[in-house]
Amino acid sequence: MDALLELLQKEGRLSVSQMADRLGKTESEIESMMSDLHDRGAILGFSAVIDPDHLSESPVSALIEVKLTPERDGGFDRIARRIANFGQVSSCYLMSGGYDLAVIVEGEDLREVARFVSEKLSTLDGVISTATHFQLKVYKQSGFLATDTHEDERLSVTP
């Protein structure tokens, strides 16, 4: 199963036949394994990894640190699920350290992300504070290095 998951993460567009060949399994074994992983909830879905520098328009992305007051019977779970359900939220993680949740948000522009934080996120009961960090450039995402079309243009320094 681990080899199949690794292959799906790196090359998710392979056909079942190609995966079977690479893993030394039959197509029916691969289909059965994938069905089992999906049924168990181990595979949540499939998506493309996109380099925003190669798009004419790309959304603004921000990581928001969120400090919460845990609820008596549910800890952070109920409020974290509520935050994760917002359409602007692409990822939401419980964290250790100085804040409780790391929330990845996407919007059309800085104002849209700012409105989300000020009108939706920070007004929720249990949210103590937020700190927003806007993404400036992607170097690596989901295990893939972003392509950089510009070579290092600095001149070499000689003594």
Sequence and secondary structure as in RCSB ss.txt:
>XXXX:A:sequence
MDALLELLQKEGRLSVSQMADRLGKTESEIESMMSDLHDRGAILGFSAVIDPDHLSESPVSALIEVKLTPERDGG
FDRIARRIANFGQVSSCYLMSGGYDLAVIVEGEDLREVARFVSEKLSTLDGVISTATHFQLKVYKQSGFLATDTH
EDERLSVTP
>XXXX:A:secstr
 HHHHHHHHH TT  HHHHHHHHT  HHHHHHHHHHHHHHTS         GGGSSS  EEEEEEEEE  BTTTB
THHHHHHHHTSTTEEEEEE SSS SEEEEEEESSHHHHHHIIIIIITTSTTEEEEEEEE    SEETTEE    S
         
